[in-house]
Amino acid sequence: MFCCFPHTYCKFHIASRILQLPYSKHYGVHMKEQRGHGRTARQELAAEFRRLREESARSVGEAAVHLDQPPSLVVRLETGTAALRRAHAIGLLDLYGIQGAPRSSFLARVDAMRSRNWWYPYGDLVTGDVEQMLILEDEADLIQTHQPSLIPGLLQTERYAWELMQIAGDIPLDAVEQRLRLRMARQRVVADENGPVLRVVLDEAALRRPVGTAAVMRDQYERLLEVTETDRLSVRVVPLSAGLHRAVGFAFHIFESAGREPAAVQIEMLDRVRFAEDQAEIASYIRAFAAAGACAMSAERSRSFLLDLLKRC
């Protein structure tokens, strides 16, 4: 039985009026837009910077040292899986000796690319790591997610997400509003029929942990059942009785795109995220996801489990 917190329920309604969001678990699902907006242009620009490095006979390591960044970031910049910020572009153009009109042209393209990203209006919320996540979600053909404690952001209802954001502490209401809007907007990749295949493995604890009122959890269960009606999206549950496996206690996301190797892995931490830095670490997380999947119930049994939770709520 879930506990009810009427004050939490009221806070949500107050925020909903301020946000002017529909009071519905379907917010974000109806925000369907063309997937991969800017993808080709982003990859072309990234390839141009790789060409400039090669023509200047500079190594990835030299570029990384010049930017005071890890080599893995330079690789991601050159494949279009990391945000090419103006400061990065200026540093690289300095290193490669690009001046005059060509330099101005490259910087203009960098500025134009950033303004065309759908997340551009969210401004300061979109740090480098957040922007890399948004790029990966936008461009992935396959996303594999393991979550031991909470429902993944791409599948959260607005009410569930709102409750989680209240835990963060003394955050101004306008900042919470913006974070909520951004999280809901990310769900465009779920709504899009041409979006990525999404494979989620959830620990049973993530489903049983009450977040907000019983009504919040009921909406969340319904949302999970709704999205798993399509072949492109699946949620499989690891029962508590399955015991230990390699991924126990770790939340992470694996992004794969056709023709792009290796996969990218985002790892969730307490107050930030980080990305796996080398192929050995990436391979370790891919094995961990497979281990969790081997312990999970089938998609059909997982749906039955969700239906049972819904009936008990």
N, C-alpha and C positions, 0 to 999 in steps of 0.2 A: 504494500500500500504506500502510495506516495503522499508526502506531507503537502499540505496546501499553505501557501504564503500569500494571503490576499494583498499585502502591500506590494509584493513583487508584481502581481497581476496588474495592479493599478499603475505601477511605474511603467509597465510596458505600454498600457493604453495612452498614458501621457506622452511617451516618446513617439508612439505611432501617430498621434495627432500632429506633433511637431515635425516629424519626418514626412507626413502625408503619405505614408506607405499603406497599402491595402492591408487590412487585418486578416491575413490569410497565409497559410503555409505555402501557397503557390507563388509568393513574391519571388521574382528572379527567374522563374520558369518561363514567364511570358516575356522575358527580355531577350528573346531570340534575335540574334544578329548574325551577320556573315562571319563565319569562323576564319581565323587566320588573317584578319585585317592587318595589312602592313607586313605580312610574313615574307613575301618575296622581296620587297624593298629592303627589309631588315637584313635578310641573308645576302643580298647583293652588296649592301654597304659593308657588311662584315667581311665578305670575300675581297672587297677592294682594299681594306686595311691589311688583310693577309698578303695581298699582292704587293702592297707598298713595303711591308716588312721584308718580304723575300727579295724584292728588287734592291733594297738597301743593304742586303746581305746581313741582316740582323737576325739573331735567334730568338725563339720564344723566351728563353731565359734572360736575354739582354733587355727585351721589352718589359718583362716582369720587374726586373731590377729598376729600370728607369721609372716605372709607374709606382714602385714600392708596393707591389701586389704579388700574390702567388702566381706561378706560371699557369696554373689551371684557369685563372681568370682570363689571361691572354688568349688561351685556347677557346674559351667560351665566347669571348668577344669576337674572335675570328670565325666562329661557327654560327653566330647570331643567337646563342642561348644565354647571353648575358647582356644587360643594358649597356650600350655604348654611350656613356655620359660625356658631356662636353669637355670636362677636365681630362678624361681618358684620351679623348680625341686630340686635344691640344698637346698632351704629353707625347703621344705616339707620333704625331706630325712633326714635332720638334726633333724626336729621335731619328726619324726617317728623312729629315732635311727637306720637308715639303713647305714651300713658302709661296708668297704671291697669290695669283688667281687660283691655282689648284688648291691651296690651303683654304682660301675663303670658300671655295665651292664645297669642299669636304665638310667644313664646319656648318655651312648652310644646310647640307643634307642631314647632318646629325641633328640639328635643331628642328628641322622639318619632321624627321622621323619621330622624335619624342612628342611633338605636338599632335601627331596623328594617332598615337596609341590611345585606346579607349580609356585607359586609366589616367590619362594626363590631368583631368580635372581634380584628381584626388591629391595632387601636389605633395606636400610634405609627408603624407602617410606612406607614400611609395618610396621606401628606401631602396638601396641597391639590391639587397637580398629579396625584398618583396617584389621588386620589378623583375628579377630573374625568375621567381616563381610564376608570375603572371605570364611572362613570355613562354615558359615551359608548358603551362596549362593551355595556352592559346595554340601552341604548335604541336603538341604531342599527338601521336596516333594511338598510344596506349598509356594509361595511367594506372599504376598499381599502388594501392594504399594499404598500409597496416596501421591500425589504431587500437591500442590496448585499453584506453580510458574514456574517450569521447567520440562522438559522431564526427566524421571529417567535415571540414568547412564547406566543401562542395555539395554536401548533402544535408546541411543543417537548415532547419526552418528559421525564419527570422526571429521567432520567439525564443527558440533554443539558443540561437547566437546571442540574442540580447541578454539572456540570463548569464551566459558565460562572460560577457563583457563587463558585467557588474562586479565580477570578482577582482578585476584588475586594480581596483583601488580608487583613489580620488582623481578620476579622469573627467574633465569638463563634459557636459552633456553634448555639446556640439561635436567634440572629438569622438564620442561614442557613436553619435549619429553617422558621422563620416565613415567610421570603421564598419558599421553595420551596412551602410550602403555599398561599400567596397566589397564586403564579403558576399552580399547577395548578388552583386553584379558579376562576380566571378563565376556564378552558376550558369552563365551563358553557355559554357562548354558542355554542361549537362543537358541543357534545353535544346541545343542544336542537334538536329538529326544527323548532321555530318560531323559531329564532334567526335572526340576520342572514345575509344573503348575504355570503360572504367571498371576496374576489378578491385573491390574493397574486401579486406579481411578484417573483421571486427572481433575483439574479445567480448565474450558474454558480459563482462563487467561494464563495458561501455554502454550496453543497452539497459542494464539494470540500475545503473547509477542515476538517481533522480536529479534532473536539472530543472529547477522551477517547479511548477504545479503539475498535477496529474494531467491537466489539459495540455500543457506544453509537451509532455512526453507522449500523449496520445497523438497529437499532431505530428510529432517527429516519427513515431512508428508508422503512421499513415504515409508520410513522405517517403520513407524507405521502401515501403511496399509498392508505392506508386512508381518510383524510378526503376525498380527491379522487374517491372512488367515488360521491359524491352530487353532484347538479347544483348544490346550494347552495354548495359549496365548490370552489374551483379554485386550482391552483398552476401558474403558467407560468414558464418558465425563460428568462432572457436569456443566450444563449451568449456566451462570451468573444469569439468571432469577430464579434459584432454591432458591436463598436467602441464609440465614444462616443455618449451620448445625454444629454438634459437632466437626467435623474435620477441619473446616475452618481455613486456615492459617498455618496448621501444616503438615510438611512432615515427614513421618515415614514408616517403612517397618516391616511386620510381617512374621516371618519364622516358618514354621511348618514341622515337620518330623514325619513319622509314628513311633509309639511306644515311642515317646519322649514328655514328658509333663513337664512344660507348653511350650507354644510357646515362641520364643524370639522376642523382639521388639527393633528395632534400631530407634532412634529419631535423626533427623538432626537438628543441631544448626548452628549458624553463622560461627564459626571457628572450629567446631569439631562435632563428633557424640557422643551419649551416649546410653546406653542400659537400658531398664526398669529393675528396681531392684527387684520388688516383684510381686506377682501374682495379687494383686489388681490393680497395675499400668498397667500390661499387659492386664488385662481384660478391663480396661478403653480404651485402644487403639484399642482393638478388637471391642468394641462397637462403637468407633468413626469411624472405617473403615466401619462398617455396616451402620451407619448413612449416610456417604458420598455415599455409594453404593445405598442407598434408594433414594437419590436425583439425581443420575446419569441417563443418557439416556441408553437405551438398547445397547448391543454391535452392533446391526445392525444399529440403528440410529446414534451411535457414528461413525461408518464407513462412513455413508452418510455425517455426519458433517465434517469429515476429508477430504473426497473427494471434498466437496464444498470449503474448505479452500485451497486445492491443486489447484483447478481450478482458484481461485482468486489470487493465488500467482504470 
